[in-house]
């Protein structure tokens, strides 16, 4: 598990928005309500919950500084 600052990746950002799996799920109307990730994939949900609490995004940090 990573602790501290996340290293930004432009390729991963673009891939997440343009993936075939995302397009299929969204067009088929199979989206789940916000907060229901634990129901769809509990293992991934717990990993992401811990990861997001132990790391921080450099862009969000910069945004807070210049607010």
C-alpha positions as CSV (number, residue, x, y, z in Angstrom):
1,X,0.0,0.0,0.0
2,X,1.2,3.5,-0.9
3,X,1.6,6.3,1.6
4,X,2.1,10.0,0.8
5,X,1.8,11.8,-2.5
6,X,0.3,10.1,-5.7
7,X,2.4,10.5,-8.9
8,X,0.1,11.9,-11.6
9,X,-0.3,10.0,-14.8
10,X,-1.8,11.7,-17.9
11,X,-2.1,8.3,-19.7
12,X,-4.1,6.7,-16.9
13,X,-6.4,9.7,-16.7
14,X,-7.3,9.5,-20.3
15,X,-7.6,5.7,-20.3
16,X,-10.1,5.9,-17.4
17,X,-12.3,8.2,-19.3
18,X,-12.2,6.4,-22.7
19,X,-12.1,2.7,-21.7
20,X,-14.4,0.4,-23.6
21,X,-15.7,-1.1,-20.3
22,X,-16.8,2.3,-19.1
23,X,-18.6,3.1,-22.3
24,X,-20.5,-0.2,-22.3
25,X,-21.6,0.1,-18.7
26,X,-22.7,3.7,-19.0
27,X,-24.6,3.2,-22.3
28,X,-26.3,0.1,-21.0
29,X,-27.6,2.1,-18.0
30,X,-26.0,-0.3,-15.5
31,X,-24.6,2.5,-13.3
32,X,-25.1,2.0,-9.6
33,X,-25.9,4.9,-7.3
34,X,-23.0,6.7,-5.6
35,X,-21.8,4.9,-2.5
36,X,-22.8,1.4,-3.7
37,X,-19.3,0.3,-4.7
38,X,-19.2,-2.1,-1.8
39,X,-22.1,-4.0,-3.3
40,X,-20.5,-4.4,-6.8
41,X,-17.0,-5.3,-5.7
42,X,-16.3,-5.3,-1.9
43,X,-12.6,-6.1,-2.2
44,X,-11.9,-3.2,-4.6
45,X,-14.0,-0.9,-2.4
46,X,-12.0,-1.6,0.7
47,X,-8.7,-1.2,-1.1
48,X,-9.7,2.1,-2.6
49,X,-11.1,3.3,0.7
50,X,-7.7,2.7,2.5
51,X,-5.7,4.0,-0.5
52,X,-7.6,7.3,-0.7
53,X,-7.1,7.9,3.0
54,X,-3.4,7.2,3.0
55,X,-2.4,9.1,-0.1
56,X,-3.1,12.6,-1.5
57,X,-3.2,14.1,-5.0
58,X,-0.7,16.9,-5.8
59,X,-3.3,18.8,-7.9
60,X,-5.8,18.9,-5.0
61,X,-3.0,20.2,-2.7
62,X,-2.1,23.0,-5.2
63,X,-5.8,23.8,-5.5
64,X,-6.2,24.3,-1.7
65,X,-3.1,26.5,-1.6
66,X,-4.4,28.9,-4.2
67,X,-7.9,29.1,-3.0
